[in-house]
């Protein structure tokens, strides 16, 4: 079955821009690592294959180190995202299309 693509709405584009803004909290190399890891999950891997990501990251060893770098980078992204929620909650403005749970 071939998946059909659907045109993005303005809300989708706004949400994507907001998420890209969160990624500015991490260094370029760590952004690349986050993108590679998420790409593996999107393609259907049940877990991130850290050993397989060594070569694209320009490394020969250190898969556990990559996993730790990823965890720290995602933690920074979460902090950045949560700062936006906190600013809005305290009346400091800002637009978010994210849904609060």
Secondary structure in CASP SS format (residue, H / E / C, confidence):
PFRMAT SS
TARGET T0000
AUTHOR 0000-0000-0000
METHOD secondary structure of the structure
MODEL  1
X C 1.00
X C 1.00
X C 1.00
X C 1.00
X C 1.00
X C 1.00
X C 1.00
X C 1.00
X C 1.00
X H 1.00
X H 1.00
X H 1.00
X H 1.00
X H 1.00
X H 1.00
X H 1.00
X H 1.00
X H 1.00
X H 1.00
X H 1.00
X H 1.00
X H 1.00
X H 1.00
X H 1.00
X H 1.00
X C 1.00
X C 1.00
X H 1.00
X H 1.00
X H 1.00
X H 1.00
X H 1.00
X H 1.00
X H 1.00
X H 1.00
X H 1.00
X H 1.00
X H 1.00
X H 1.00
X H 1.00
X H 1.00
X H 1.00
X C 1.00
X C 1.00
X C 1.00
X C 1.00
X C 1.00
X C 1.00
X C 1.00
X H 1.00
X H 1.00
X H 1.00
X H 1.00
X H 1.00
X H 1.00
X H 1.00
X C 1.00
X C 1.00
X C 1.00
X C 1.00
X C 1.00
X C 1.00
X H 1.00
X H 1.00
X H 1.00
X H 1.00
X H 1.00
X H 1.00
X H 1.00
X H 1.00
X H 1.00
X H 1.00
X H 1.00
X H 1.00
X H 1.00
X H 1.00
X H 1.00
X H 1.00
X H 1.00
X H 1.00
X H 1.00
X H 1.00
X H 1.00
X H 1.00
X H 1.00
X H 1.00
X H 1.00
X H 1.00
X H 1.00
X C 1.00
X C 1.00
X C 1.00
X C 1.00
X C 1.00
X C 1.00
X C 1.00
X C 1.00
X C 1.00
X C 1.00
X C 1.00
X C 1.00
END
